[in-house]
Amino acid sequence: LPAPRELGCFVLVLLLLLGGSGSPGTTPPPRAPWAEEHGAVPEGAPWGRVRYEAVKKHLGALSKHYWQYLACKVWQEGCEQEEKQRGEGEASWGFPLVGQDYLEILSAWYCSFGKCCETGDCRIINNITGLEAELNGQLHGQHLAKAVVLRAVQGFLQSPRPPKALVLSFHGWSGTGKNFVARMVATHLYRDGLRSDCVRVFVSLLHFPHHNYVDSYKAQLQRQISETLQRCRQALLIFDEAEKLHSDLLDAITPFMALHGQADQQRSIFLFLSNLGGNTINEVALEFWRAGRAREEIPLELLEQRLRLELQEAAENSYAHSQLLRENLIDFVVPFLPLEYQHVRLCARDAFLARGLPYTEATLDQVAQMMVFVPKEEKLFSAQGCKSVPQRINYFLP
């Protein structure tokens, strides 16, 4: 159902459509007592007593066929019943002022207001243009992650009937942007972002802290995922600190990723965020730097191959040895490169802008110089990425 504000606008437009504005050449209706008490009403105003009675009459007589039509057009509910009645020849357009054209206009207006026409669900907006713009403007030093995430999500959403869920596995050091990108995806695919009831976020150490209760966690996790998939035709499931998830929990959710339901347009996206492979990614980035090559020259194939090899060599009973890898359920292994000095400066600039604070180039340098850089010899990569940058700018407040 629509939110209260949207429902209020919906009813207002319905009243306007039902009230009409009169036909050319008709005599204006007499003014209502309310109008006489509260001042003059312009001649021809639609809210006199006659109009009021007409609106009241139309609202009181509004048939269930109209409501079914609107519910089908706007919320995609009751469409089968509405089609059945029309096929049986039941009259749906019995009022002189409100006909199919009016309802088409009204449903189009509501969908435009709720951004639900294309997706069929007002909670889902799928703003790929906005996602691309934010990835380009706010995610620094991650040319591979930008390209892979955008291409994977866009292709998946454009597929009429995807055979399985989209599964992306984010890898890299802390502070390189994994959570940042996951939040971007939620923000631009759903009207309420991470607060949407179509989005679920699971943090391993927060939601599943004790391995002694794996069986209990498994039932809870399966129930929550199942409820989300039933509630939303397009669901987003995010697993943070995925390397700390017990492999039994991962194996318990693989059936949700392997196949989709029978309903048309049913789709789901799984994002796994992990620090696994961070050192491998950093080694490749350092090799390119020492060879005098730009980090933008690092190919996805090279990093993906090395990451998969590292995951396969990981300890037993881990993220790497779950069915995710054994059954090739991960569509893309997404590497997040370590951040360099210039990237930290850009993060500092964004933090100042987000808070509406003035800054200078010297201030950005000061913030970047407060971070710890590794390896010890080159001091090339920020050990914390951009994670603590928003807190660091507090030192520069007046």
C-alpha positions in Angstrom: 0.0 0.0 0.0 1.2 3.6 -0.6 2.7 5.7 2.2 0.3 8.1 4.0 1.6 11.1 2.1 1.3 9.4 -1.2 -2.2 8.1 -0.3 -3.3 11.7 0.6 -2.1 13.0 -2.8 -3.9 10.1 -4.4 -7.2 10.9 -2.7 -6.8 14.6 -3.5 -6.3 13.9 -7.2 -9.2 11.5 -7.2 -11.5 14.2 -5.7 -10.4 16.6 -8.3 -11.1 14.2 -11.1 -14.5 13.2 -9.7 -15.4 16.8 -9.0 -14.6 18.0 -12.6 -14.7 21.6 -13.6 -18.0 21.8 -15.4 -18.9 21.7 -19.1 -18.8 24.9 -21.2 -22.0 26.9 -21.2 -23.4 25.4 -17.9 -24.7 27.5 -15.2 -22.3 27.8 -12.2 -23.7 26.1 -9.2 -24.8 28.1 -6.1 -22.3 28.9 -3.5 -22.1 26.6 -0.5 -23.0 27.9 3.0 -19.3 27.5 3.9 -18.3 29.8 1.1 -20.9 32.4 2.2 -19.6 32.3 5.7 -15.9 32.5 4.8 -15.9 35.0 2.0 -16.6 35.2 -1.7 -15.9 32.3 -4.0 -14.8 33.1 -7.5 -17.5 32.5 -10.1 -17.4 29.1 -11.5 -15.5 27.6 -8.6 -15.9 23.8 -8.5 -16.3 23.5 -4.7 -19.8 24.8 -4.3 -22.7 22.7 -2.8 -23.6 21.1 -6.1 -20.0 20.0 -6.7 -19.7 18.8 -3.2 -22.8 16.7 -3.5 -21.6 15.4 -6.9 -18.3 14.4 -5.4 -19.9 12.7 -2.4 -22.3 10.8 -4.7 -19.5 9.6 -7.0 -17.3 8.6 -4.1 -20.1 6.7 -2.4 -20.9 4.9 -5.6 -17.4 4.1 -6.7 -17.6 0.4 -7.8 -15.1 -2.3 -6.9 -14.2 -2.6 -10.5 -12.6 0.9 -10.5 -10.6 0.0 -7.4 -9.5 -3.3 -8.9 -8.4 -1.5 -12.0 -6.4 1.1 -10.0 -4.9 -1.6 -7.8 -3.8 -3.6 -10.8 -2.3 -0.5 -12.6 -0.6 1.0 -9.6 0.2 -1.8 -7.2 -0.1 -4.9 -9.5 -2.6 -6.4 -7.1 -5.9 -8.1 -8.2 -5.0 -8.0 -11.9 -6.2 -11.6 -12.5 -9.6 -10.9 -11.0 -9.9 -7.6 -12.9 -9.0 -9.3 -16.2 -11.5 -12.1 -15.5 -14.4 -9.7 -14.9 -13.6 -7.8 -18.0 -13.4 -11.0 -20.0 -16.9 -12.0 -18.7 -18.2 -8.7 -19.9 -19.0 -7.1 -16.6 -19.4 -3.3 -16.8 -16.5 -1.4 -15.3 -17.1 2.1 -16.7 -20.5 3.1 -15.4 -19.9 6.7 -14.2 -20.2 9.8 -16.5 -17.4 11.8 -15.0 -14.8 9.1 -14.2 -14.0 6.8 -17.1 -11.0 4.8 -18.2 -9.1 7.8 -19.4 -9.3 9.5 -16.0 -8.1 6.3 -14.3 -5.2 6.0 -16.8 -4.2 9.5 -16.0 -4.5 8.9 -12.3 -2.5 5.7 -12.3 0.2 7.2 -14.5 0.5 10.2 -12.1 0.7 7.9 -9.1 3.4 5.8 -10.7 5.4 8.8 -11.6 5.1 10.0 -8.0 6.2 6.7 -6.6 8.6 5.8 -9.4 7.0 2.4 -9.7 5.9 2.1 -13.3 8.9 0.4 -14.8 9.7 -1.9 -11.8 6.1 -2.7 -10.7 7.0 -2.0 -7.1 7.2 1.5 -5.6 9.9 0.3 -3.3 12.2 -0.4 -6.2 13.7 2.4 -8.3 16.7 0.7 -10.1 18.4 4.0 -10.8 21.4 2.8 -12.8 22.2 6.3 -14.0 22.5 7.5 -10.4 24.5 4.5 -9.5 27.0 5.1 -12.3 27.2 8.8 -11.4 27.9 8.1 -7.7 30.5 5.4 -8.5 32.3 7.8 -10.8 32.1 10.8 -8.4 32.5 9.2 -5.0 34.5 6.0 -5.3 38.2 6.7 -5.7 41.0 4.5 -6.9 38.7 1.6 -7.8 38.5 1.4 -11.6 37.9 -2.4 -11.5 35.2 -2.3 -8.8 33.4 0.5 -10.7 33.3 -1.3 -14.0 32.4 -4.8 -12.6 29.7 -3.7 -10.2 28.0 -1.4 -12.8 28.2 -3.9 -15.6 27.0 -6.8 -13.5 24.1 -5.1 -11.8 22.9 -3.4 -15.0 23.1 -6.6 -17.1 21.3 -8.6 -14.4 18.4 -6.1 -14.0 18.0 -5.9 -17.8 17.7 -9.7 -18.1 14.0 -10.7 -18.6 14.4 -14.0 -16.6 17.8 -14.4 -15.0 18.5 -18.2 -14.3 20.0 -17.5 -10.9 20.6 -14.8 -8.4 23.4 -12.3 -9.0 26.3 -13.1 -6.6 29.2 -10.6 -6.2 32.0 -11.2 -3.8 33.9 -8.0 -2.7 37.5 -8.5 -1.6 40.1 -6.1 -0.2 41.6 -4.3 2.8 39.4 -2.5 5.3 38.5 1.0 4.2 38.9 0.5 0.5 35.2 1.0 -0.3 33.4 -2.4 0.0 30.7 -1.2 2.4 30.5 2.1 0.5 29.7 0.4 -2.8 27.2 -1.9 -1.1 25.4 1.1 0.3 25.4 2.8 -3.1 23.8 -0.3 -4.7 21.1 -0.3 -2.0 20.5 3.5 -2.3 20.1 3.5 -6.1 18.1 0.3 -6.5 15.6 1.0 -3.6 13.7 4.1 -2.6 14.6 3.7 1.1 18.1 2.4 0.6 19.4 0.2 3.3 16.2 0.8 5.3 14.1 -0.8 2.6 12.2 -4.0 3.6 13.6 -5.5 0.4 17.2 -5.1 1.7 18.7 -7.3 4.5 22.2 -6.7 6.0 23.9 -9.5 8.0 27.1 -8.8 9.9 28.8 -12.0 10.9 30.1 -11.1 14.3 27.0 -9.2 15.2 24.3 -11.6 14.0 26.1 -15.0 14.2 28.8 -14.5 16.9 28.9 -18.0 18.4 29.7 -21.1 16.4 28.1 -23.3 19.0 24.7 -22.1 17.8 25.1 -22.7 14.1 22.0 -24.8 13.8 19.9 -22.2 15.4 21.5 -19.5 13.3 20.9 -21.5 10.2 17.1 -21.8 10.7 16.9 -18.1 11.6 18.9 -17.1 8.5 16.9 -19.2 6.1 13.6 -17.9 7.5 14.7 -14.3 7.2 16.0 -14.7 3.6 12.8 -16.6 2.6 10.6 -13.9 4.1 12.5 -11.2 2.2 12.3 -13.0 -1.1 8.6 -13.6 -0.7 8.0 -10.0 0.3 9.9 -8.5 -2.6 10.2 -9.5 -6.3 13.7 -8.0 -6.2 15.7 -8.5 -3.0 19.2 -7.4 -1.9 21.1 -9.5 0.7 24.4 -8.2 2.0 26.8 -10.3 4.1 29.5 -8.2 5.8 32.6 -9.9 7.2 31.7 -12.9 5.1 35.0 -14.6 5.8 33.8 -15.0 9.5 30.6 -16.8 8.5 30.6 -20.5 9.4 30.6 -22.6 6.2 27.4 -24.3 7.3 25.6 -21.0 7.3 26.9 -20.3 3.8 25.9 -23.7 2.6 22.4 -23.2 4.1 21.8 -20.1 1.9 23.2 -21.4 -1.4 19.8 -22.9 -2.5 18.5 -19.3 -2.5 21.2 -18.3 -4.9 21.2 -21.4 -7.2 17.8 -21.1 -8.7 15.0 -18.5 -8.9 11.4 -19.0 -8.1 8.7 -19.6 -10.8 7.3 -16.0 -10.6 8.1 -13.8 -13.5 10.7 -11.1 -12.9 11.7 -12.7 -9.6 15.3 -11.8 -8.9 17.7 -11.4 -6.0 21.2 -10.0 -5.5 23.7 -11.3 -3.0 26.7 -9.2 -1.9 29.5 -10.8 0.1 32.1 -8.4 1.7 35.3 -9.9 2.8 38.9 -9.0 3.8 40.1 -12.2 2.3 42.6 -11.7 -0.6 43.5 -8.2 0.5 47.2 -9.0 0.7 47.2 -10.7 -2.8 45.5 -7.6 -4.3 48.0 -5.3 -2.6 51.0 -7.4 -3.9 49.7 -7.1 -7.5 49.2 -3.3 -7.1 52.7 -3.0 -5.7 54.2 -5.0 -8.5 52.6 -2.7 -11.1 53.9 0.4 -9.2 57.4 -0.9 -9.0 57.3 -1.7 -12.7 56.3 1.9 -13.4 52.9 0.9 -14.6 49.7 2.7 -13.7 47.2 0.9 -11.4 44.5 1.5 -14.1 46.5 -1.0 -16.2 45.8 -3.8 -13.7 43.4 -6.3 -15.5 40.5 -7.9 -13.8 41.5 -11.3 -15.1 44.9 -11.3 -13.3 43.4 -10.3 -10.0 40.4 -12.6 -10.2 42.7 -15.6 -11.0 45.0 -14.9 -8.1 42.1 -14.3 -5.7 40.4 -17.6 -6.6 43.7 -19.5 -6.1 44.1 -17.9 -2.7 40.6 -18.7 -1.7 41.0 -22.4 -2.7 44.1 -22.6 -0.5 42.4 -21.2 2.5 41.8 -23.2 5.7 39.0 -25.7 5.8 35.6 -24.8 7.3 35.8 -21.3 5.8 34.1 -19.0 3.4 36.4 -20.2 0.6 35.4 -23.9 1.1 31.7 -23.3 1.1 29.5 -24.4 -1.8 29.8 -20.8 -3.1 33.1 -21.7 -4.8 32.6 -25.4 -5.2 29.4 -24.9 -7.2 30.6 -21.7 -9.0 27.8 -19.6 -7.6 29.9 -16.5 -7.4 29.4 -14.6 -10.7 32.2 -12.0 -10.1 35.0 -11.7 -7.6 35.4 -8.0 -7.3 38.8 -6.7 -6.1 39.2 -3.4 -4.2 42.7 -2.0 -4.7 44.6 -0.4 -1.8 44.2 3.4 -1.7 47.1 5.8 -2.3 47.9 9.3 -1.0 45.9 11.1 -3.7 42.9 8.9 -3.1 42.9 9.8 0.7 43.0 13.5 -0.3 39.9 13.0 -2.4 38.2 11.2 0.5 39.0 14.1 2.8 37.6 16.5 0.2 34.4 14.5 0.1 34.2 14.5 3.9 34.5 18.3 4.1 31.9 18.8 1.4 29.5 16.3 3.0 29.5 18.4 6.1 29.4 21.7 4.3 32.8 22.8 5.7 35.4 24.9 4.0 38.8 23.4 3.1 42.0 24.2 1.4 44.5 22.1 -0.6 46.9 22.4 2.4 44.1 21.1 4.7 43.6 18.0 2.5 47.3 17.3 2.6 47.3 17.6 6.4 44.5 15.1 6.7 46.2 12.7 4.3 49.5 13.0 6.2 47.8 11.9 9.4 47.2 8.4 7.9 49.6 5.5 8.2 51.1 4.3 4.9 52.6 0.9 4.1 54.9 -0.9 3.1 57.6 0.5 5.4 59.9 1.3 2.5 57.6 2.7 -0.1 54.8 4.0 2.2 52.5 3.8 -0.8 49.2 2.5 0.5 47.0 3.8 3.3 46.8 1.1 5.9 43.2 2.0 6.8 42.1 3.2 3.4 39.7 6.1 3.9 37.9 4.5 6.9 38.9 7.1 9.5 39.1 10.2 7.3 35.7 11.6 8.3 36.8 11.5 11.9 40.2 13.1 11.2 38.7 16.3 9.8 37.3 17.1 13.3 40.9 18.2 14.1 40.5 21.1 11.6 37.1 22.4 12.8 37.2 26.1 13.9 
